[in-house]
Structures are given as C-alpha cells and as structure tokens.
C-alpha cells in the first residue's frame, strides 16, 4: 500500500474541501475551484504560491 503526504489542504467550516461530483477528472468536484477563490487574493497565498511560480 502506498502512502500519501498532504502538505496543505483547504477545508471550510462546514467540513467540505471539494464540490459535488468529485472524480479523477475533477479532483475538486464541479465548481470546486470556486470554493477556494477567496484565498487567491490574500497576501499569504500570494507570498506562498506566486513566488514559487516565478522561480
């Protein structure tokens, strides 16, 4: 059995981390990215992710 290490996951206060109809093609479910869009403009997200992409 293989192991998976997760370094970061977004879960909302209602307990959901993905939208409906989650699948391999849609790992966050249909409309799942919309659940996490509130994080994208934050300073923390910008500092953590955009600096990695620019490298």
C-alpha positions in Angstrom: 0.0 0.0 0.0 1.4 3.4 -1.0 1.4 6.5 1.3 0.3 10.0 0.5 1.6 13.0 2.3 -0.5 16.2 2.1 1.2 19.4 2.9 -1.7 21.8 2.5 -5.5 21.4 2.2 -8.4 23.8 2.3 -11.4 22.8 4.3 -14.3 25.1 5.0 -16.1 25.4 8.3 -18.9 23.2 7.0 -16.3 20.4 6.5 -16.2 20.4 2.7 -13.0 20.6 0.7 -14.4 19.8 -2.7 -17.6 20.4 -4.7 -20.2 17.9 -5.9 -19.4 15.1 -8.4 -15.7 14.7 -7.4 -13.8 12.5 -9.8 -10.3 11.9 -11.2 -11.1 14.4 -14.0 -12.5 16.9 -11.5 -10.5 16.4 -8.2 -12.1 19.4 -6.6 -15.6 18.5 -7.9 -17.7 20.5 -10.3 -17.1 24.2 -9.5 -14.6 23.1 -6.8 -12.1 25.9 -7.6 -14.9 28.4 -6.8 -14.8 27.1 -3.2 -11.2 28.2 -2.9 -11.2 31.5 -4.8 -11.4 33.6 -1.6 -7.8 32.5 -0.8 -6.2 33.6 -4.1 -6.1 37.4 -3.5 -4.8 37.1 0.1 -1.3 38.2 0.9 -0.4 34.8 2.4 -1.5 33.0 -0.8 0.4 35.4 -3.0 3.5 35.2 -0.9 3.5 31.4 -0.8 2.5 30.5 -4.3 3.4 33.3 -6.7 7.0 33.4 -5.5 7.2 29.6 -6.2 5.8 30.0 -9.7 8.2 32.9 -10.6 11.3 30.8 -9.8 
